[in-house]
Amino acid sequence: MTKYAAEIQLRQHRQFVFTVFICERIAWLFRWDRTGAIVSRPFDIFEKPELLLNFVYRIARASPAALGYDTSVRIMRPDDPLIDAFNAYRERQAIDSWLRTFADDLWVNRTFYPLCKVICDDVDGLDEGKKAQASPRTYTYIIGRHRSGSRSPTGRGGKGFIAYDVDRARLVFIKDYWCADHPEVHPELEVYRKLNTARLANGSPISHIATAIAGGDVDGPKGQVTLTQEYLPVTERTKGKPARRFHHRFVVWQVGRPLETYANSLELVGYVYQALLAHRDVYEVAGILHRDVSIGNILIDIETSRAILNDWDLCKYRNEMNRAATQHARSGTWAFMSGPLLEYPLKPNELPDDLESFIYVLELSVLRFHDHSLTTNPFPSDTPHEVIGAPLRNSALARFVGVKFDAADETDEGYVVGGAQKIRDMQSGKPGFTMMEESSPLWLLLRGLYRLGRKHYATMDLDDWRKKWGATRRRHIIDKEKYKPKVDENAWLLQDMDGFVNGRPPIPVSLPINASSRARADTRDSAEDGNEDDNNHNENNEDATSGEGESDPENEPSDRAGHTRSLYTHADIIDAFKTLAQGPWPRGDKIADQFSDLPIFGLIKSHSQVTTGKRRSAKESGKPAKRSKNNPESSSHSTSVA
């Protein structure tokens, strides 16, 4: 029943949905919205058929708004001249361009996802160069199939659309979601107003942030709102009713392709670096913390090939930080959250947590798209079909990713926790695997960031954190909504870090680097490595902290929240990029998606489509698991994903 309700809300433009559930002669009536479902008392359809018949009659006579449709979205007639204008724009685009790809996606799917018209209000403070192209105070957009969405029947229910801007004759991006009506939850358009009007010390705007051009609350301030929360009881666990949600929609100028479409390791590092710069500027200038750094929230502008740090709906303002968490489940993307955030459910979300997420963006990209010690090594006798299906049998990679990035438990108080393996790996200063090309700048950067993480973790008093922000005994979670990634390969020219930073055309030049700092980094690497072997990684090695003696937490100054001052700062992470991410860069080091059909839950929500991942084991294939390039028992976590 919940799947049906979720699917309807995903595929249609809805405020709420009515359903009927009949089991033999007993029926229930449901009204679903983004805070839950209101359910009638059960009734016997044979003894009281008038109840069901009256409901059906009212449904047949109801207006679209009374049926729960979002009346701000109108299905277009096939002969609408605006459709012809959009098709003419589509055909003018180059066949192999991203503009044509996205426009085609709207056009070819219009049978199952009819083209619809949406009208949005102008946004004050728009960049003057773009405002000059728009004279009306409202704008008309054509949307069709969603590019991203949620199959959960409750929550924000966010959906993203590539849209045709009728007034400007270009593609734009529309985000539509249900925002919690709470003083510390900020509508995303409000956040974009702050970001787009903020200025750096030199007077320039913040780079690598999308520009909002239209939108607001649907049907006016708090016009479309949820109702279910008014009927939900207050329990000892919930401590109160959930917040009311209101329908919020906005439009941004830039259209982005997924980060996963990068061509090689240089592009990956460059795009992540640009997103890091945006994160720093927003935090320091606007006083806003993102709180949901992930692969899915770093996009690549299809017109400028510059990164965009996206999705600010979970952000916090500076005066709201350092407050203990109040929800039983963390907000954000589970696989990319810091270890402490997952392990200590009451811990405030702070800057070091976001910076750690950037490390996991790089790490999961390496595990997914680059040759490493857990990459499947096909047998010489494998057929082409078996080679393509190899990830399905890569149990070593499945165990590693499952234990470190996917594992979750529920406490007796109802908190969802995890992250123990992330903490152990950061304490050891080692990711737990190796890239096959150990001289790769991407690998040197990832290793260097882990060493920085080890020093940061050495300043933490985890026992104190466990007492203040920890939870009680756990029970294992066996069901959690997940999404499976998908890659869309594209060939792009080699670019260097300096070109990424300054937005220059892609040309093969090198980033200036302080020779002494690089020499210190090389010396430190060799000294810290010794005879360490990254493949000797075991989940039960809870005391693996090779960072002892490198810092003294007793002598570290404390911040206002009583924590030890963090060694994670924007400057530290940026310096690591500049110092370690140096050439020569390989051009063809990105390989096929190793997470495709991996026998664990999918980890990352795709921007190209919405999917649900099913857990599968290597046994289901009927064939033995392939050998990894090193012993899988020593190069992966020991706990299996059952």
Number of C-alpha atoms within 10 A of each C-alpha: 11 14 11 12 22 20 15 16 25 21 16 15 17 20 22 25 19 15 13 15 12 13 8 8 12 13 19 17 19 19 18 24 28 29 24 21 23 18 14 12 9 13 17 16 17 10 10 10 13 11 14 18 12 11 12 13 10 13 14 10 10 12 11 12 13 14 17 18 18 19 15 15 18 16 15 17 13 11 8 9 11 18 20 12 13 21 16 11 17 22 12 10 14 11 12 8 12 17 21 17 15 20 24 16 17 26 20 12 13 15 11 10 17 19 23 20 21 19 16 21 19 21 18 12 13 17 14 9 8 12 15 9 10 15 11 11 11 14 19 18 25 25 28 25 25 23 20 19 25 23 23 18 23 18 16 21 20 18 19 21 22 26 29 29 20 17 14 15 12 16 24 21 22 26 23 22 24 27 27 23 16 12 6 13 14 18 25 22 25 14 18 21 17 16 23 19 15 17 17 14 8 6 8 10 16 21 25 24 22 24 20 27 26 22 22 22 23 23 15 11 12 17 11 18 24 21 19 21 19 13 11 15 11 11 9 7 10 13 10 12 15 18 14 19 24 22 27 27 22 25 28 19 17 21 23 24 21 21 26 24 18 23 21 23 25 25 23 21 22 23 26 24 21 24 26 24 20 19 24 22 22 22 17 14 14 20 15 24 24 22 23 23 29 27 25 21 19 25 28 25 19 16 12 13 19 23 31 26 26 20 21 21 21 17 22 20 16 14 10 12 16 14 13 13 17 13 13 17 16 18 14 16 18 23 25 27 28 25 24 27 22 26 24 24 26 24 20 19 24 17 21 17 20 22 23 21 22 22 23 22 21 21 18 20 19 22 22 23 21 22 20 20 25 27 25 24 15 17 12 7 8 11 11 9 8 14 15 14 16 22 24 25 26 27 27 27 28 27 24 25 25 23 23 24 22 22 20 24 19 20 19 12 13 17 21 23 27 27 25 21 23 23 22 25 24 28 25 27 26 27 20 25 23 22 19 15 16 12 12 20 21 26 22 23 22 24 21 23 24 21 23 20 27 26 26 22 26 24 21 16 13 16 10 11 16 17 10 14 19 21 20 11 9 17 12 12 13 10 9 9 13 20 20 21 24 20 19 14 14 10 10 14 13 18 21 23 25 18 18 22 17 11 15 14 12 15 12 14 13 15 15 11 13 10 10 10 15 16 12 11 17 15 12 13 15 10 10 14 13 8 8 10 13 18 21 14 21 19 19 12 13 14 9 18 18 18 20 13 9 11 15 11 18 10 9 14 12 13 10 8 11 8 15 20 17 19 19 20 15 19 12 13 23 15 13 20 23 19 24 22 25 21 16 11 21 15 15 12 15 19 14 15 20 25 26 18 21 27 26 25 25 25 22 20 23 21 22 19 15 19 18 15 18 16 15 18 19 19 13 11 13 9 9 12 19 20 18 20 16 19 14 22 15 16 24 28 27 17 14 13 19 10
